[in-house]
Amino acid sequence: MLDDQSRQFFQNWYKTDLGESVLEQERKELVAELDSAVGYYLVTQSPLKDLPLQNHRLRESIIIAPVLEFGAPSHTVVARASELPFEADGVDVHIFHHTLDISATPHDDLREATRTLLPSGKLIIIGFNPWSLWGLCRLFRKKVKAPWCGQFIAHQRLEDWLKVAGLTLETKRFIYYEPPLQSGKWRSRFNWIDKMLRPLKLPFSGVYVMTATKQVRRFIPLKPRWSGARVRVPPLSKPTVKEMKE
């Protein structure tokens, strides 16, 4: 279940200048990823009350929240991330927007999301990258404010979790190479870092976006190749003179 206090920290942080800048890029990545998605159900988990994503072709959008909050949209479902009220193989796209970063049971949350996905369903994970300037700053910050209260799960570690859960990694992208500075004026002075590193796709950005699909192996029954039983027949021999007399 999401930590309520950390959830509130993130809601406040996303209202800051730095948080809005990060959220803008994250939403662009999600919109681009959902552009090719079709189906019925989109399930989103986020520390935000709502994560509006427009122009996708999924019919129903559902927000999962651990508690009912004031101002939550009408399509909010209150549930634990590790115990979703959905049948197996029913969700087309599931989004983890920094919820694994602040979850006390990330393994269980990932397995539960996998259970609800359709075969070939899509899982999109957005998380903070510990191997970045953001991860370095986190070492020297108090863990009582967002985003530093998050776990910052390494993408290599998350790849292993996906394999165990039965998911296949499709794409992995790195965004927001700028340092975590609250001042937009100071961040603009470091735009050259983003312009230099983004085309190289180096794994040192502040945020990563991973997309995985649920693969179900299909077994084709083969007809048994029956072979005739081999019976060993002793060779015929002529009766001896003694046997003929008897």
C-alpha positions in Angstrom: 0.0 0.0 0.0 1.2 3.5 -0.8 2.6 5.5 2.1 0.1 8.2 2.8 2.6 10.7 4.0 4.9 10.2 1.1 1.9 10.5 -1.2 1.1 13.9 0.3 4.8 15.0 -0.1 4.7 14.2 -3.8 1.4 16.0 -4.3 2.9 19.2 -2.8 6.2 18.7 -4.7 4.4 18.5 -8.1 3.0 21.9 -7.5 6.5 23.4 -7.4 8.3 24.8 -10.4 10.6 21.8 -10.6 7.8 19.3 -10.1 5.7 20.9 -12.8 8.7 20.7 -15.2 9.3 17.0 -14.5 5.6 16.2 -14.8 5.4 17.9 -18.2 8.0 15.6 -19.6 6.6 12.6 -18.0 3.1 13.2 -19.4 4.6 13.7 -22.9 6.2 10.3 -22.6 3.0 8.7 -21.4 0.9 10.3 -24.2 3.4 9.1 -26.8 3.3 5.6 -25.4 -0.5 5.4 -25.3 -0.7 6.6 -28.9 -0.4 3.0 -30.1 -2.5 1.5 -27.4 -6.1 0.3 -28.1 -8.6 -1.5 -25.9 -11.0 -0.9 -23.0 -9.3 -0.4 -19.7 -6.5 1.9 -18.6 -5.5 1.7 -15.0 -3.2 4.3 -13.4 -1.4 4.4 -10.1 0.1 7.7 -9.1 0.8 9.7 -5.9 -1.2 12.5 -7.7 -5.0 12.5 -7.3 -5.4 12.6 -11.0 -3.0 12.2 -14.0 -5.0 13.4 -17.0 -3.9 11.8 -20.2 -5.7 13.0 -23.3 -6.2 11.6 -26.8 -5.7 7.9 -26.1 -8.0 5.2 -27.6 -8.8 3.3 -24.4 -12.4 3.5 -23.5 -12.3 3.5 -19.7 -9.7 5.2 -17.4 -9.4 4.2 -13.8 -7.3 5.8 -11.0 -6.2 3.6 -8.1 -5.9 5.4 -4.7 -5.2 3.9 -1.3 -7.7 6.3 0.3 -10.5 8.5 -0.8 -9.2 12.1 -1.0 -11.0 15.3 -1.3 -11.1 16.5 -4.9 -10.5 13.0 -6.4 -12.0 12.4 -9.8 -15.2 10.3 -10.2 -13.3 7.4 -11.9 -11.2 6.8 -8.7 -11.2 3.3 -7.2 -10.0 3.0 -3.6 -7.9 -0.2 -3.3 -4.6 -1.5 -2.2 -2.1 -1.8 -5.0 -1.3 -5.3 -3.9 -5.0 -6.3 -3.9 -6.7 -4.8 -7.0 -10.4 -5.4 -7.4 -10.1 -6.6 -11.0 -10.3 -10.0 -12.6 -7.3 -11.6 -14.1 -6.5 -10.9 -17.7 -8.7 -7.9 -18.0 -6.6 -4.6 -18.1 -5.1 -3.4 -21.4 -2.6 -0.8 -20.0 -1.4 -0.3 -16.5 0.7 2.7 -15.4 3.0 2.9 -12.4 3.7 6.6 -12.0 6.3 6.7 -9.3 4.2 4.5 -7.1 6.8 1.8 -6.9 9.2 4.4 -5.5 6.9 5.0 -2.5 5.4 1.6 -2.1 6.1 -0.6 1.0 5.4 -3.7 -1.1 6.7 -3.0 -4.7 7.1 -6.7 -5.5 3.5 -7.5 -4.6 2.3 -4.5 -6.5 4.1 -5.6 -9.6 2.8 -9.1 -9.4 -0.8 -7.9 -8.9 -0.6 -5.6 -11.8 0.7 -8.5 -14.0 -2.2 -10.7 -12.9 -4.7 -8.2 -14.1 -3.1 -7.5 -17.5 -4.4 -9.1 -20.6 -2.0 -11.3 -22.6 0.1 -8.9 -24.5 -1.1 -6.1 -22.2 1.2 -3.2 -21.5 2.8 -2.1 -18.3 4.4 1.4 -18.1 6.7 2.3 -15.2 8.0 5.7 -14.4 10.6 6.0 -11.7 13.5 8.0 -10.4 17.0 6.9 -11.4 19.5 6.5 -8.6 22.4 6.6 -11.1 22.0 10.3 -11.8 22.5 13.8 -10.3 19.1 13.2 -8.7 20.4 10.0 -7.0 23.5 11.8 -5.9 21.5 14.7 -4.3 19.3 12.2 -2.5 22.3 10.9 -0.6 22.7 14.3 1.1 19.1 15.2 1.5 16.7 14.4 4.4 14.1 11.8 3.4 11.2 13.9 4.7 10.3 15.6 1.4 9.6 14.6 -2.1 11.2 13.3 -4.2 13.9 12.3 -1.8 11.5 10.2 0.3 11.2 7.8 -2.6 13.2 4.6 -2.9 14.8 5.4 -6.3 14.8 1.8 -7.6 17.5 1.1 -10.1 16.3 0.2 -13.6 18.6 -2.9 -13.7 17.0 -4.2 -10.6 13.5 -3.5 -11.9 14.3 -5.4 -15.1 15.0 -8.5 -12.9 11.6 -8.0 -11.2 9.9 -7.8 -14.5 11.3 -11.2 -15.6 10.3 -12.8 -12.4 6.8 -11.4 -12.8 6.5 -12.9 -16.3 6.9 -9.6 -18.2 9.1 -8.9 -21.2 10.8 -5.5 -21.4 10.1 -3.7 -24.6 11.5 -0.2 -24.3 13.6 1.8 -21.8 14.0 5.5 -22.1 15.8 8.1 -20.0 14.4 11.6 -19.6 15.2 14.8 -17.7 19.0 15.1 -17.5 18.8 18.6 -15.9 19.9 18.8 -12.2 17.1 19.0 -9.5 17.2 22.8 -9.1 14.0 24.5 -8.0 14.9 27.7 -9.8 13.8 27.7 -13.4 16.5 30.4 -14.1 19.3 28.1 -12.8 17.9 25.1 -14.6 17.9 26.9 -17.9 21.7 27.4 -17.5 22.1 23.6 -17.5 20.0 23.0 -20.6 23.2 22.1 -22.5 23.4 18.9 -20.3 20.0 17.7 -21.5 20.7 18.6 -25.1 24.0 16.8 -25.0 23.0 13.6 -23.2 19.4 13.0 -24.4 20.5 12.1 -28.0 23.1 9.7 -26.6 20.4 8.0 -24.5 22.8 7.5 -21.6 21.3 5.9 -18.5 22.1 8.9 -16.2 18.9 10.9 -16.4 16.8 11.8 -13.4 13.8 9.8 -14.6 13.4 6.6 -16.5 10.4 5.2 -18.4 10.1 1.4 -18.9 7.5 -0.4 -21.0 6.9 -4.1 -20.6 4.3 -6.6 -22.0 2.8 -9.7 -20.6 3.8 -12.7 -22.5 1.8 -15.9 -22.3 3.4 -19.0 -23.7 1.1 -21.1 -25.8 1.7 -24.9 -25.9 0.6 -26.8 -29.0 -0.2 -30.4 -28.2 1.6 -32.9 -30.3 0.2 -36.3 -31.3 2.2 -39.1 -29.8 4.2 -41.0 -32.3 3.2 -44.6 -31.4 5.4 -47.4 -32.6 4.5 -51.0 -32.9 5.6 -53.2 -30.1 8.6 -55.3 -31.0 8.2 -58.9 -30.1 11.2 -61.1 -30.1 10.5 -64.4 -31.8 13.0 -67.2 -31.3 14.2 -68.8 -34.6 12.6 -72.0 -35.6 14.8 -75.1 -35.5 14.3 -78.7 -36.8 13.3 -81.2 -34.1 16.0 -83.6 -33.1 15.8 -87.4 -33.6 15.1 -87.9 -29.9 12.2 -85.5 -29.9 10.6 -87.2 -32.9 10.8 -90.6 -31.2 9.0 -89.2 -28.1 
